[in-house]
Amino acid sequence: MTSPADPNADLLAQLQATAAIGGPTSNADLLAQLNADPEPDPLTDVTYTGDLATDSTAELDALARGFRERTAREDERFRLATDSEFWFVLCFKSREEKDAFLFAARLLHLGDKYLDGRAAAATLGVDLPEPDTGEEE
């Protein structure tokens, strides 16, 4: 049932259920994904002359440029997504030790194996720098 305060609660719950294996994503992160700007239309700057051959060539050039730009953005996204320097692991001698640590640190509500680092930082009161996504603002 959707609450009157958040008409997107059901949709957000569905998206969270299908989120990456790293654990649930926050509502703010999911909403940012849903509200993200669409990919730019590569045909926006094409000037049409009325000549079929000229216009077709201009469209194909614009589409090729759009694919190259999208490939560059995807290459950067892939580099950021596969960067292994954004996580770490804590190991304990037993499950009981791990659970005691998560409980004492007030992190157990985030999960017991894979935790969202930003949610953990918020719980612990740690201010994080803005991530470098490689995108210009």
N, C-alpha and C positions, 0 to 999 in steps of 0.2 A: 504494500500500500504506500502510495506517495504522500509524504507529509506536505501540508500547505506551505510550510516554511521553505521547502526545497523541492520544487516541481521536477527536478532532474534526479532525485534520489534513486529511483528504480534504474534509470539508465546508467548512473554512476556505479550502482551495485553490480550491474551486468558487466560493465567495463572492468571493474576491479576483479571480478571473478575470472576474466580472461587476461588479466595483466601478466607481465613477464614473470618468469620463475623467481625473480629476485624478491618477490613479495608484493603486497598490495601497494598501489600507487595512491598518493593522497588525492582527495577530491580536487584540490587546487591544481595539481599536476594534470589530472584528467580533464578538467575544464579548460586548461590552457591548450591541451592537445585538440579538444573539440573546437575551440575558438581560434585556432591557429589560422593564419592567413593561408589561402590556397596557393598552390604553385602558380607563378605568374603565367599569363597567357602569352605564348611566344608570338602570336599573330597581332598583338595589340598595336605594334608600331609599323605594321605593313601598310603602305600607301597604295591603294588600288587605282589603277589607271584606266581600267575598262578593257585593256588588251589581255586576252586570256593567257597567252604565252608569257608575257611580262609579269602578270599577276601570279601565275603559277610558279614561276621562277622565284619571285619575291617570297611567296609563302614557303616554298621548299627551303630556301636559304634561312628564313626565320625559324622554321621547325628544326633544321639542323643545328642552328645556334642555340635554340632552346634545349635540345637534347644534350649538347656539349655543356651548357651551363648546369643543367640538372645533374649530369654525370659528375661534374666538379662538386656540386653540393652534396651529392650522395657519397662521393669518395671521402669528403670531410666528415660527414655524419658517421660513416663506417669506421673511420679512424678513431673518432671520439667514442663510438660504441664498443670498440674492441680494445681500447686502451686499458691495460690491466693494472695501471697504477692508481686506480680510484677506489680500491677496496683493500681490506686487510682481514685477517682471521684471528680470533681468540680461541685458544684451546684450553680445555680443562681436563682433569683426570677422570671425571665421571659426569654423567648426565645430571646428577644431583648438584654438583658444583656449578655446572652451567646454569641450571634453573635457579639456583640460589643467587648467582650473580645477576641474572636478568631481573629477578624479582627485586633485589636490593637496589639495582640501578633504575628501577621503575621502567624497564624496557620490555617486560614480558608481553604486554598488550600489543607490541609490534610484531611478535612472532618468536619462535624459539630456535630458528636456524638461520634464515635469511632476513635481515632487518634493513629497512629503508634508512640509510645513513642520515638523511636530512631529518626524518621523523625522530630518530634517536637523538640527534643534535638538539632539536627543538625540545624534546623531553628533558634533556640534561642541561638546557639553558646555554648551549654553545652557539655563538654567532659564527656563521659560515660566510666566506667570501662568495660573491656571485660567481657561478661557474662560467668558464670561458668556453662558449659553444662554438667559437669560430665564426659566428654570424655577426654581421655589422648591424647596428641599430639605426 
